[in-house]
Each structure stands twice: as structure tokens, then as C-alpha cells.
């Protein structure tokens, strides 16, 4: 029998309890040993009782779990940096294996945790920290280990994907759909982490670290959210054959330099990620051997996330049964340079409001030309009060050059406002087909 100490009995924690109870026989056969939750640490005892945990199983303090030598695996589901970091490191120093769903902790202090795990020869698994129930961490570490991964692109936040899907299908404003998402429970009362891109940034930091075998932290990720996206931009995307998605993007070039970013993007409507809608997540991976693959499913929720947690528990249990723990430690054994966003080469969508008179377009084109920005197409729509709206798509250009151009344009009297700038993604894939 393998004993588990569970930290946190909230939504995911109660799901783990439910799943281990429901599939106890299957879990035992697949592990080679029965897995039992022995102790649960939770401030709200009522949550534990509601989840089917008896009063004697509720721990009065963390030390009660830490000092119980019969507990083999600690499952951390309390979230945040503290006290989670302290709890996990102390557990590993006691020789206990750890499973966590804590993306914040892995993205910020992952290296320290892997070091502690390595020093103590214990397993440290975190499949549930990225994309909920979608298996992606294990495949990158194991199934795709023979590949040189070239890119990982994900829709990693269900809240923003739901909002953009609704805006696309119903033509509604961002603020209106956000309020609806909050009422339905898809968005928090403070949705900043989701709509500003930070949740996706934490997840792509984790995935890129694994994919490229080089440490990437949250601070290394360039982040933009979706708050500036309007129905006008979404309609423009549709007219041009694109869909707007919040993408988490990690790429490695031929020189081994990597770039990690989160931002809204136009992706071709026939790209696999374009069809990922509502609260669903997906991760698109390209490797030199496997080619293109995509993992798709529910990226959050009680049971999908519990599925990933229990999968990690079972894997650790198998390792224990066969005496092969600590097989897969930290895979960040390289130190690859991380490029800034200014070094990105991409196509861009630019929407601006300008004075509607002869010569304006020529003046704008001149500014772009002076900064080595080449325009692929221009669409002009007449507005009111002698203003026109220009929609431009660039050829592949350097981001710094585009920013230099826009800085000049913003100071020109003929430019009323630069309304939005959105990067295009996936165009090289379509062009190569």
C-alpha cells in the first residue's frame, strides 16, 4: 500500500479524492499497489467531510504529514508560492515524492525544486500545472525525447479562449463577454491573470523549458493580453482569412536561440489551432522527426485536472514498486540565449485612423519604407468627420523596425490614432503546404 498526504481539499483536491475512490481497483492494478490518501491538510474541515474524508484523516498541521514516515507521496494543491515552496522542499528533504499542479511555483522557482528533488533522489511530477487534463509535460519529456522540438504553440487559457470565441461568433464587445464569463464561473472576479496573459505565460515558460532543455522563467516571457481586441479587429481577421486567438508561443531557431511570448495573434483559419473554441485548450508541437502534432482537450476543471494529478501519482507509484524513482529529473541541462521581442521577425496587422485626404497613404508608406518595413496589402475604409481607417498587413519584418515606424507615425498630424497592432502566426506553415 502506498500512502498519500494531500495538501488542499478544494476543487482539484476533492476531485483527486473522488477519482482515487471511484477507480481504486483500476489504479491498484495499473500501479501494482493500492494507493490510499492517509492525511489531508485543509483549513476548512467542512470541505474534507464533504469530499468523503473522515475527521481522523484531517491533519491538524503540515508537520503531521511531514513527520508521518508511512506517507510516501505528498500532493500539493494549495497553489501560490508560499507556503507551497516550503512544504514541497521539506517533503523532498524527508525523502517523500511530490506531485503538484502549481504552475506559479514551477514557472518561478522550478529550478530550485528540481535541485532539491535531485539531491534527495525523489520524483517531482507536475503534469497538471499546464493545460489541465491534457497530457503534454510527460510527452515532451518522454515520448518526444528523440526530437529536436522546433516550436510549441498553445491555447493555454480557457477564459480568454471563451471570450474570443464569443466575440468572434456573436460580434460582441470584450467587456460584455467578460462579464458573462464571470457570471458563468469561467472568469475570476479579478480576471487579470487570464485576460492580461499571465496565466498562459506561466504555462509556456514551463513547456518551453522542457521542450528546449533550457531554463525559461516567467520573467523571460513577453506578455500581452486581449483587452485591446475589438469586434473590428475580429471582423478584419475574418475578411483576411484569419482567426484571432491568444497564443502562447515558444520557438527555437537553427542557432539554438529561443523566443517565448504570449499575445493575441491572427492565425490562418485552416490552422489546427483556429478550430479550438470555447474553454478548450490545445498545444501544437512541431519536432524534426515527428512533424506536427496537437494535444487537445479541457485545460481546467475539477476532474480533468484531477486526472493529470492521479496520473502522476500512479507513475510515481510504479516507480516505487519497481525501485526506479528519480529516473526523470530536471531536463534543463543547456543554457540557450533568449531573444527579446524586438528581435522577432513576423508579419503584422496594423489598424490606424488617419486623415482622409490625398497623399496620406504615400506619407505613411514613406515612413515604413524608411524603417525597412514592407507593406503587403492595404485596405482603406472611410469613416466620419474626414477620417479614414487603414488596415495594413506587412511582409515579414523585424519588430524593432515596426516599432520605430509606429513611433514616427504617432507624432504625425495625419495620423489620428494607431488603433491596434497584432502579430500574424502560422503563415509560414500554410505557405509551405
RODO-2510 file (C-alpha; in nm, 4 decimals, decimal comma):
residues 433
     n   res          X          Y          Z
     1     x     0,0000     0,0000     0,0000
     2     x     0,1242     0,3476    -0,0935
     3     x     0,0093     0,6362     0,1248
     4     x    -0,0585     0,9894     0,0057
     5     x    -0,0617     1,3142     0,2013
     6     x    -0,2888     1,5651     0,0269
     7     x    -0,2341     1,9391     0,0717
     8     x    -0,5563     2,1182    -0,0154
     9     x    -0,9086     1,9843    -0,0491
    10     x    -1,0567     2,2459    -0,2775
    11     x    -1,1906     2,1892    -0,6269
    12     x    -0,8964     1,9847    -0,7564
    13     x    -0,8172     1,8175    -0,4254
    14     x    -1,1703     1,6865    -0,3854
    15     x    -1,1532     1,5693    -0,7463
    16     x    -0,8384     1,3687    -0,6707
    17     x    -1,0114     1,2051    -0,3752
    18     x    -1,3155     1,1266    -0,5867
    19     x    -1,1106     0,9783    -0,8701
    20     x    -0,8924     0,7623    -0,6458
    21     x    -1,2022     0,6269    -0,4729
    22     x    -1,4013     0,5712    -0,7907
    23     x    -1,1217     0,3959    -0,9793
    24     x    -0,9445     0,2371    -0,6817
    25     x    -0,9355    -0,1103    -0,8342
    26     x    -0,8127     0,0128    -1,1723
    27     x    -0,5500     0,2347    -1,0081
    28     x    -0,4194    -0,0554    -0,7968
    29     x    -0,3855    -0,2833    -1,0993
    30     x    -0,2147    -0,0186    -1,3097
    31     x     0,0216     0,0809    -1,0289
    32     x     0,0980    -0,2604    -0,8853
    33     x    -0,0038    -0,1402    -0,5414
    34     x    -0,3053     0,0080    -0,3686
    35     x    -0,2925     0,3884    -0,3340
    36     x    -0,4596     0,5403    -0,0302
    37     x    -0,4970     0,9000     0,0878
    38     x    -0,3913     0,8862     0,4514
    39     x    -0,3951     1,2515     0,5558
    40     x    -0,5452     1,5737     0,4177
    41     x    -0,4338     1,9241     0,5130
    42     x    -0,7163     2,1753     0,4724
    43     x    -0,8221     2,4761     0,6815
    44     x    -1,1886     2,4215     0,6002
    45     x    -1,2701     2,0841     0,7578
    46     x    -1,6147     2,1035     0,6031
    47     x    -1,4613     2,0677     0,2552
    48     x    -1,2884     1,7484     0,3654
    49     x    -1,6030     1,5980     0,5125
    50     x    -1,7980     1,6910     0,2019
    51     x    -1,5355     1,5134    -0,0100
    52     x    -1,5734     1,1945     0,1932
    53     x    -1,2690     1,2402     0,4188
    54     x    -1,3191     1,1236     0,7765
    55     x    -1,2325     1,3578     1,0639
    56     x    -0,9375     1,1458     1,1773
    57     x    -0,7811     1,1832     0,8321
    58     x    -0,7769     1,5653     0,8542
    59     x    -0,4292     1,6822     0,9548
    60     x    -0,4022     1,9488     1,2232
    61     x    -0,0785     2,0827     1,0756
    62     x     0,1629     2,0207     0,7923
    63     x     0,4094     1,8600     1,0344
    64     x     0,1581     1,5827     1,0888
    65     x     0,2007     1,4844     0,7235
    66     x     0,5717     1,5668     0,7038
    67     x     0,6660     1,3550     1,0037
    68     x     0,4486     1,0561     0,9117
    69     x     0,7050     0,8109     0,7749
    70     x     0,4301     0,5955     0,6219
    71     x     0,3326     0,8754     0,3807
    72     x     0,5216     0,8166     0,0562
    73     x     0,3824     1,0876    -0,1727
    74     x     0,2838     1,4475    -0,0954
    75     x     0,0358     1,6067    -0,3365
    76     x     0,0443     1,9883    -0,3239
    77     x    -0,2771     2,1565    -0,4415
    78     x    -0,2827     2,4737    -0,2310
    79     x    -0,1305     2,6933    -0,5052
    80     x     0,0774     3,0101    -0,4866
    81     x     0,4439     3,0454    -0,3957
    82     x     0,4229     3,0365    -0,0167
    83     x     0,3903     2,8205     0,1826
    84     x     0,3837     2,5757    -0,1105
    85     x     0,7574     2,6090    -0,1809
    86     x     0,8439     2,5449     0,1832
    87     x     0,6050     2,2492     0,2094
    88     x     0,7390     2,0843    -0,1060
    89     x     1,1081     2,1286    -0,0264
    90     x     1,0640     1,9970     0,3258
    91     x     0,8749     1,6948     0,1960
    92     x     1,1504     1,6128    -0,0547
    93     x     1,4185     1,6592     0,2113
    94     x     1,2301     1,3941     0,4100
    95     x     1,2536     1,1567     0,1129
    96     x     0,8914     1,1954     0,0049
    97     x     0,7941     1,2137    -0,3616
    98     x     0,5892     1,5151    -0,4717
    99     x     0,3091     1,5838    -0,7196
   100     x     0,1923     1,9410    -0,7786
   101     x    -0,0458     2,1333    -1,0032
   102     x     0,1191     2,4644    -0,9101
   103     x     0,2094     2,6481    -1,2328
   104     x     0,3110     2,9650    -1,0460
   105     x     0,5686     2,7772    -0,8441
   106     x     0,7121     2,5780    -1,1359
   107     x     0,7377     2,8856    -1,3603
   108     x     0,9127     3,0983    -1,0968
   109     x     1,1092     2,8589    -0,8715
   110     x     1,1151     2,5362    -1,0681
   111     x     1,4940     2,5084    -1,0840
   112     x     1,5274     2,5191    -0,7056
   113     x     1,2669     2,2467    -0,6660
   114     x     1,4318     2,0218    -0,9244
   115     x     1,7651     2,0696    -0,7481
   116     x     1,6148     1,9604    -0,4165
   117     x     1,4468     1,6613    -0,5819
   118     x     1,7779     1,5595    -0,7397
   119     x     1,9659     1,5905    -0,4118
   120     x     1,7166     1,3562    -0,2442
   121     x     1,6588     1,1116    -0,5342
   122     x     1,2824     1,1668    -0,5263
   123     x     1,0256     1,2102    -0,8012
   124     x     0,8814     1,5541    -0,8686
   125     x     0,5890     1,5467    -1,1147
   126     x     0,3745     1,8360    -1,2356
   127     x     0,1647     1,7315    -1,5363
   128     x    -0,1413     1,9170    -1,4022
   129     x     0,0423     2,2504    -1,3941
   130     x    -0,0114     2,3009    -1,7696
   131     x    -0,3323     2,2510    -1,9685
   132     x    -0,5260     2,0621    -1,7004
   133     x    -0,6118     1,7132    -1,8185
   134     x    -0,4236     1,7368    -2,1497
   135     x    -0,1075     1,5215    -2,1378
   136     x     0,1784     1,7419    -2,2585
   137     x     0,4554     1,7525    -1,9942
   138     x     0,5086     1,3745    -1,9991
   139     x     0,5032     1,3519    -2,3821
   140     x     0,7628     1,6299    -2,4114
   141     x     0,9875     1,4665    -2,1523
   142     x     0,9443     1,1077    -2,2749
   143     x     0,7570     1,0348    -2,5969
   144     x     0,9178     1,3221    -2,7922
   145     x     1,2600     1,2993    -2,6267
   146     x     1,4181     1,1853    -2,9548
   147     x     1,3105     1,5044    -3,1340
   148     x     1,4629     1,8456    -3,1659
   149     x     1,1497     2,0423    -3,0840
   150     x     1,1231     2,3455    -3,3094
   151     x     0,8098     2,5100    -3,1733
   152     x     0,5367     2,4783    -2,9142
   153     x     0,2269     2,6918    -2,9689
   154     x    -0,0654     2,6707    -2,7322
   155     x    -0,4083     2,7996    -2,6481
   156     x    -0,3464     2,7609    -2,2765
   157     x    -0,6150     2,9706    -2,1109
   158     x    -0,9793     2,8693    -2,1330
   159     x    -1,1151     3,2024    -2,0100
   160     x    -0,9592     3,4093    -2,2885
   161     x    -1,0424     3,1465    -2,5481
   162     x    -1,4069     3,1531    -2,4376
   163     x    -1,4147     3,5336    -2,4599
   164     x    -1,2572     3,5457    -2,8057
   165     x    -1,4841     3,2660    -2,9309
   166     x    -1,7938     3,4552    -2,8167
   167     x    -1,6684     3,7806    -2,9662
   168     x    -1,5983     3,6035    -3,2953
   169     x    -1,9272     3,4147    -3,3201
   170     x    -2,1591     3,6828    -3,1837
   171     x    -1,9843     4,0121    -3,2657
   172     x    -1,9945     4,1286    -2,9047
   173     x    -1,7633     4,3655    -2,7178
   174     x    -1,4857     4,2387    -2,4898
   175     x    -1,6283     4,3923    -2,1695
   176     x    -1,9715     4,2406    -2,2268
   177     x    -1,8393     3,8883    -2,2839
   178     x    -1,6012     3,9153    -1,9888
   179     x    -1,8935     3,9979    -1,7587
   180     x    -2,0791     3,6939    -1,8911
   181     x    -1,7742     3,4721    -1,8364
   182     x    -1,7563     3,5906    -1,4761
   183     x    -2,1245     3,5121    -1,4212
   184     x    -2,0755     3,1616    -1,5616
   185     x    -1,7689     3,0984    -1,3464
   186     x    -1,5250     3,0835    -1,6386
   187     x    -1,3515     3,4012    -1,5219
   188     x    -1,2494     3,5086    -1,1727
   189     x    -1,3839     3,8242    -1,0092
   190     x    -1,0320     3,9585    -1,0693
   191     x    -0,9589     3,8248    -1,4184
   192     x    -0,6211     3,9983    -1,4583
   193     x    -0,4109     3,6802    -1,4703
   194     x    -0,6244     3,5455    -1,7546
   195     x    -0,7112     3,8441    -1,9731
   196     x    -0,3652     4,0032    -1,9421
   197     x    -0,1923     3,6815    -2,0451
   198     x    -0,0015     3,5994    -1,7249
   199     x    -0,1639     3,2591    -1,6725
   200     x    -0,0661     3,1482    -2,0231
   201     x     0,2813     3,2981    -1,9737
   202     x     0,3480     3,0785    -1,6712
   203     x     0,2432     2,7707    -1,8648
   204     x     0,4513     2,8422    -2,1746
   205     x     0,7545     2,9113    -1,9527
   206     x     0,7178     2,5571    -1,8189
   207     x     0,6626     2,3984    -2,1602
   208     x     0,9484     2,5830    -2,3293
   209     x     1,1886     2,4844    -2,0508
   210     x     1,1060     2,1209    -2,1168
   211     x     1,0878     2,1428    -2,4960
   212     x     1,4206     2,3240    -2,5392
   213     x     1,6060     2,1770    -2,2375
   214     x     1,6908     2,5267    -2,1172
   215     x     1,5524     2,7182    -1,8206
   216     x     1,2830     2,9725    -1,9067
   217     x     1,1174     3,1671    -1,6261
   218     x     0,8112     3,3873    -1,6199
   219     x     1,0312     3,6981    -1,6472
   220     x     1,1664     3,5714    -1,9811
   221     x     0,8216     3,5652    -2,1434
   222     x     0,6943     3,8657    -2,3405
   223     x     0,3276     3,9119    -2,2498
   224     x     0,0281     4,0937    -2,3999
   225     x    -0,3355     4,0281    -2,3154
   226     x    -0,6618     4,0531    -2,5081
   227     x    -0,8089     4,3705    -2,3589
   228     x    -0,7395     4,5728    -2,6754
   229     x    -0,9150     4,3300    -2,9116
   230     x    -1,2346     4,4693    -3,0643
   231     x    -1,5047     4,3318    -3,2951
   232     x    -1,3468     4,5453    -3,5701
   233     x    -1,0200     4,3508    -3,5397
   234     x    -1,2031     4,0189    -3,5329
   235     x    -1,4063     4,1100    -3,8422
   236     x    -1,0911     4,2274    -4,0193
   237     x    -0,9255     3,8957    -3,9381
   238     x    -1,2227     3,7080    -4,0823
   239     x    -1,2160     3,9135    -4,4033
   240     x    -0,8467     3,8361    -4,4443
   241     x    -0,8855     3,4633    -4,3756
   242     x    -0,7679     3,4591    -4,0139
   243     x    -0,8989     3,3914    -3,6624
   244     x    -0,7909     3,5842    -3,3501
   245     x    -0,6556     3,3715    -3,0644
   246     x    -0,4463     3,4383    -2,7546
   247     x    -0,1416     3,2242    -2,8288
   248     x     0,1450     3,1131    -2,6080
   249     x     0,4384     3,0675    -2,8438
   250     x     0,7822     2,9150    -2,7914
   251     x     1,0225     2,8726    -3,0822
   252     x     1,3818     2,7640    -3,1293
   253     x     1,5815     2,8745    -3,4336
   254     x     1,8643     2,6900    -3,6097
   255     x     2,1233     2,8677    -3,3946
   256     x     1,9633     2,7367    -3,0759
   257     x     1,8221     3,0759    -2,9766
   258     x     1,4732     3,0688    -2,8286
   259     x     1,1879     3,3134    -2,8077
   260     x     0,8901     3,2823    -2,5745
   261     x     0,5875     3,5091    -2,5963
   262     x     0,2157     3,5365    -2,5215
   263     x    -0,0054     3,7712    -2,7218
   264     x    -0,3151     3,7851    -2,9425
   265     x    -0,2439     3,6680    -3,2945
   266     x    -0,4071     3,6283    -3,6325
   267     x    -0,3757     3,2627    -3,7314
   268     x    -0,4948     3,1237    -4,0668
   269     x    -0,8484     2,9871    -4,0465
   270     x    -0,7261     2,6458    -4,1680
   271     x    -0,4610     2,6156    -3,8960
   272     x    -0,5443     2,3369    -3,6433
   273     x    -0,5491     2,5867    -3,3545
   274     x    -0,8092     2,8044    -3,5285
   275     x    -1,0775     2,5439    -3,4582
   276     x    -1,0096     2,5303    -3,0819
   277     x    -1,3027     2,7167    -2,9291
   278     x    -1,4798     2,7979    -2,6031
   279     x    -1,2986     2,6870    -2,2854
   280     x    -1,0941     2,4180    -2,4587
   281     x    -0,7142     2,4223    -2,4704
   282     x    -0,4700     2,2825    -2,7236
   283     x    -0,0940     2,2511    -2,7636
   284     x     0,0584     2,2343    -3,1124
   285     x     0,4080     2,0854    -3,1250
   286     x     0,6494     2,0605    -3,4156
   287     x     0,9533     1,8334    -3,3956
   288     x     1,2154     1,7473    -3,6536
   289     x     1,1206     1,3782    -3,6507
   290     x     0,7546     1,3631    -3,5519
   291     x     0,6467     1,6624    -3,7618
   292     x     0,3303     1,8355    -3,6397
   293     x     0,1101     1,7017    -3,3597
   294     x    -0,1614     1,8613    -3,1480
   295     x    -0,2897     1,7791    -2,7999
   296     x    -0,6477     1,8964    -2,7404
   297     x    -0,8932     1,8861    -2,4507
   298     x    -1,0165     2,0545    -2,1360
   299     x    -0,7420     2,2650    -1,9870
   300     x    -0,9052     2,3185    -1,6482
   301     x    -1,1846     2,1945    -1,4260
   302     x    -1,2067     1,9599    -1,1332
   303     x    -1,1904     1,6194    -1,2963
   304     x    -0,9629     1,6939    -1,5953
   305     x    -0,7018     1,8412    -1,3601
   306     x    -0,7539     1,5584    -1,1105
   307     x    -0,6925     1,3170    -1,3972
   308     x    -0,3442     1,4617    -1,4508
   309     x    -0,2669     1,4612    -1,0775
   310     x    -0,3724     1,0983    -1,0338
   311     x    -0,1746     1,0027    -1,3440
   312     x     0,1380     1,1452    -1,1781
   313     x     0,0604     0,9617    -0,8530
   314     x     0,0285     0,6352    -1,0436
   315     x     0,3570     0,6915    -1,2282
   316     x     0,5399     0,7593    -0,9012
   317     x     0,3732     0,4517    -0,7521
   318     x     0,5003     0,2374    -1,0400
   319     x     0,8498     0,3750    -0,9886
   320     x     0,8319     0,2878    -0,6194
   321     x     0,7053    -0,0643    -0,6849
   322     x     0,9971    -0,1303    -0,9206
   323     x     1,2577     0,0717    -0,7292
   324     x     1,3314     0,3145    -1,0105
   325     x     1,2446     0,6547    -0,8667
   326     x     1,4233     0,9707    -0,9832
   327     x     1,4545     0,8349    -1,3392
   328     x     1,3460     1,1648    -1,4925
   329     x     1,4798     1,4715    -1,3222
   330     x     1,5303     1,8235    -1,4472
   331     x     1,5841     1,8280    -1,8238
   332     x     1,7157     2,1864    -1,8385
   333     x     2,0789     2,0912    -1,8967
   334     x     2,1510     2,3687    -2,1508
   335     x     2,1705     2,7459    -2,1262
   336     x     2,0306     2,8800    -2,4527
   337     x     2,0042     3,2531    -2,5266
   338     x     1,6559     3,4021    -2,5104
   339     x     1,5783     3,6625    -2,7757
   340     x     1,3843     3,9780    -2,6945
   341     x     1,0568     4,0618    -2,8633
   342     x     1,2350     4,3356    -3,0606
   343     x     1,4308     4,0633    -3,2417
   344     x     1,1155     3,8890    -3,3640
   345     x     1,0643     3,8605    -3,7390
   346     x     0,6936     3,8403    -3,8199
   347     x     0,4032     3,9665    -4,0295
   348     x     0,1829     4,2286    -3,8672
   349     x    -0,1731     4,3589    -3,8866
   350     x    -0,1928     4,7328    -3,8229
   351     x    -0,5175     4,9287    -3,7883
   352     x    -0,4989     5,3072    -3,7744
   353     x    -0,7289     5,6044    -3,8122
   354     x    -0,5892     5,8732    -4,0419
   355     x    -0,6918     6,1971    -4,2090
   356     x    -0,8906     6,1242    -4,5276
   357     x    -0,7120     6,3328    -4,7909
   358     x    -0,4783     6,2757    -5,0873
   359     x    -0,1154     6,1935    -5,0093
   360     x    -0,1740     6,0460    -4,6640
   361     x    -0,1125     5,6879    -4,7689
   362     x     0,2061     5,7878    -4,9513
   363     x     0,3341     5,9639    -4,6406
   364     x     0,2655     5,6625    -4,4215
   365     x     0,4245     5,4261    -4,6727
   366     x     0,7302     5,6501    -4,6780
   367     x     0,7761     5,6193    -4,3009
   368     x     0,7518     5,2410    -4,3186
   369     x     0,9935     5,2297    -4,6113
   370     x     1,2495     5,4418    -4,4261
   371     x     1,2463     5,1817    -4,1473
   372     x     1,2681     4,8730    -4,3711
   373     x     0,9043     4,7756    -4,3164
   374     x     0,7458     4,6388    -4,6332
   375     x     0,3683     4,6548    -4,6763
   376     x     0,1991     4,3502    -4,8307
   377     x    -0,1573     4,4858    -4,8516
   378     x    -0,3656     4,7907    -4,7614
   379     x    -0,7388     4,8209    -4,7068
   380     x    -0,8976     5,1642    -4,6598
   381     x    -1,2406     5,2207    -4,5101
   382     x    -1,3999     5,5639    -4,4951
   383     x    -1,5075     5,6876    -4,1527
   384     x    -1,6888     6,0009    -4,0367
   385     x    -1,5512     6,3540    -3,9891
   386     x    -1,3000     6,3352    -4,2770
   387     x    -1,1243     6,0352    -4,1246
   388     x    -1,0397     5,7014    -4,2814
   389     x    -0,9446     5,3695    -4,1309
   390     x    -0,6410     5,1967    -4,2765
   391     x    -0,5794     4,8274    -4,2332
   392     x    -0,2301     4,7184    -4,3321
   393     x    -0,0628     4,3775    -4,3442
   394     x     0,3161     4,3775    -4,3556
   395     x     0,5571     4,1344    -4,5089
   396     x     0,7838     3,9562    -4,2603
   397     x     0,9702     4,2371    -4,0832
   398     x     1,1756     4,2919    -3,7693
   399     x     0,9643     4,4040    -3,4719
   400     x     1,2079     4,6790    -3,3742
   401     x     1,1779     4,8297    -3,7209
   402     x     0,7986     4,8240    -3,6939
   403     x     0,8097     4,9910    -3,3532
   404     x     1,0415     5,2618    -3,4851
   405     x     0,7955     5,3261    -3,7688
   406     x     0,4966     5,3485    -3,5370
   407     x     0,6800     5,5888    -3,3063
   408     x     0,7253     5,8263    -3,6002
   409     x     0,3679     5,7837    -3,7228
   410     x     0,2219     5,8606    -3,3800
   411     x     0,3799     6,2059    -3,3973
   412     x     0,2403     6,2903    -3,7408
   413     x    -0,0647     6,5155    -3,7748
   414     x    -0,2139     6,2937    -4,0464
   415     x    -0,2368     6,0001    -3,8033
   416     x    -0,5294     6,0377    -3,5672
   417     x    -0,4689     5,7092    -3,3803
   418     x    -0,2909     5,3770    -3,4130
   419     x    -0,5788     5,1588    -3,3008
   420     x    -0,4174     4,8175    -3,2842
   421     x    -0,1151     4,6119    -3,3854
   422     x    -0,1471     4,2329    -3,3911
   423     x     0,1114     3,9768    -3,4987
   424     x     0,0323     3,7062    -3,7533
   425     x     0,1271     3,3494    -3,6619
   426     x     0,1307     3,0253    -3,8579
   427     x     0,1564     3,1841    -4,2007
   428     x     0,4833     3,0033    -4,2777
   429     x     0,3124     2,6702    -4,2128
   430     x     0,0345     2,7453    -4,4608
   431     x     0,2769     2,8841    -4,7207
   432     x     0,4874     2,5683    -4,7042
   433     x     0,1966     2,3321    -4,7711
***
